[in-house]
Amino acid sequence: MENVTLNVKGMSCAHCVNAVEGSVGKLPGVEQVHVHLEEGTVEVKYDANKVGLDKIKDTIDDQGYDVA
């Protein structure tokens, strides 16, 4: 399992948390997703053999947020 913390801009409310955690959490190989609004970060625990970091970033981007 890989652990990554991504800096994400544009998240400000519970809807943002639900959108990011819900969409990333549905990806195959993602075991855990946690958004930290105050820090503007997203922690993801995932199986790199099932999903790539680029796919995770693209999924967050597709929700309307900017991954730094």
N, C-alpha and C positions, 0 to 999 in steps of 0.2 A: 504494500500500500504506500502511496505517495501522499504527502501533506503539502499543501501550498496555501499561502496567504496572498490574495490579490488585492491591490488597491483599486477601488471602483468609485468613480465620480458620478454624482447625480442621485444617489439614494438618500431619501430624507424621511420616509414614513413607513408605516406598517405594510402598506401596499407594495412598496419597493422590496421589503423583506420577503413578503409572500411571493412576489414575481420571481425574484432571483432564486430563493431557496426551492420554490416549486419547480421551476424550469430546469435548473441544474440538477436537482435531486432526482429527476426522471431519467437522466442520462444513464445508460448502462455502464456499470463499473463505479458509479459514484456512491460511496457509502454514507457520507455525511457532508452537510453544507450548513454553515452558520454565518449569518450576516451580522456585522458589528456596525450599526449606523453611526455611532459616535466617532469611531475611528475611520469610517469609510472603507472598511475591508470586508472581504469574504474569505472564510477559511473553507477549504475543500479537502476531503479525504477521499482518494479515488484509486482505482486499480489502473495503472498506466497500460496494462495489456489489453484493457477493454475500452478505454476512452483516453484521448490525448488532451493535453493542456490547451491546445488551440481550439478544440471543440468546446471545452468549458468556457473559454474566453468568448468565443463566437456566440454561445448561448446567452451569456450575460449581455453582450452587445446587442443581440436580437431583442432583448427586453427593453432596450433604450438607454442603457447605461454605458459609460466609458470605462474600459479596463485600462489602467495606466501601466 
